[in-house]
Amino acid sequence: MKKNVFLFFLALFGILLTGCQNNESGFPSSDNPTVVVSTKEIYGAPSRKFEIKAALADDLGLKSVQIQIPELSLDKTISFATNPLLESYDLSYFFEVPANRGTSEAFKIKLIVTDVSGNVVNEEINLRLDGEFAAPSISMITPKEGAVILLSTSNDMPVNFVVNDDSGIDYIQIKCEELGIDETVQLDGAPHSYTFNKTYKLPVTAANYVLTITAKDKFTIPNTGSININIVATNEYPAIYLCDQPKGTNLTTDAVGVPMYFHEKTGQDFEFKYYADKDNKEIYFLGQESDFAPHCFGLNASNELIDDVASTPIILPTKGYYKIKVNPNTLKYTAEKYTPSSKVWADVANGLWHDDAAQRKPFVSVCGGGIQGATWDTWDAWTQKGLHLANNASNPYQLVGEYTLTGTMEATFTGQWWDPSWRLIKNGIATMSPGENGNAKYSAAPGVYKVVLDTELERVFITKK
């Protein structure tokens, strides 16, 4: 009898031991986990991150997911908490391809998913390094951003642009809801370059329009590029700009002041104050801010003012300040030299911060954003000596320096506690406080810029060095 009892307990212990060995996790048996990847083929490139996305699920609970690319030294394990059990997980993992890999290489991304019951499922994703991620490049010929179309001359709107793409262009689209334009050009053979040239008619009523150009390429995962062009259709010019740059200069490279906005406007009579920094200074008048076309006012062979991109420049004979008047309708202009009578801010480079105004010496620095070292605190403007402006040795009305811009910028040029100060508002205008409020924001590519604050003109010029 004792022997039978002993054998019974020995068999029961064996059954219990076998059960423990079959389910070491301590969780009951369950179905295999499921893995649904967002794509079976991922395109990457050297020095570029790509994303691995997958939906993981298990009827009982997930334990871990392992992500492996042995050739790229990737072996990442993500473990999940088991209290409470996690039944689903959206995997989103980014990995940067090493810079030394080649664009012709291909790899397998291995996903190893384990649930709490010990079930394991493997999934593979193809990784190719010959991806093309750049959106099609759209280069506007006409109209440029901010273009002015003078309806009294013509209501034609020529639209001319070039699209380029490495993988080939699928289609281009031109839209302007206000004008009823919605045109798509489907391209055969996926050309790498395409030029669009068509003239649309504008209503005779003055208005502002937004023209949207879109292009999509033929890559396996398509890339789309789009730009918006603002257009002013008008019976008279809202603004005229003075440009002292040679024709062909890219007028969108500088941050502020090129070309220069007018000072006064009465009807179509525009008045400028301008400083010629040398004898025989060449200037033009432009009907738009961003380009020499379509309205460029210069001289013809008889030294008469004309609206023609082929015109020659107006010459200001001697260095100094000028009052210039121009009417783009009558095609008349005058340029008279004058001597400024405004305050000269001298010796600002030797400024002194002092609470006692009687012992203070003026300095001019900058407060703002998008300028390396600048904040909106005038104490920081004082302590950051690299932001201080100095007098221009050849012009007492100009304060000059260099700033490093980090992106979209706004600025007030200031001394201690905003005395003196010039607020940079729209169109490069720098009004001396308490002038017009509202700092304007200016887009600028990061880099080093030359800065000129002309206190006589109340204009700021921030130009790429």
Disulfide bonds with the S-S distance in Angstrom:
none
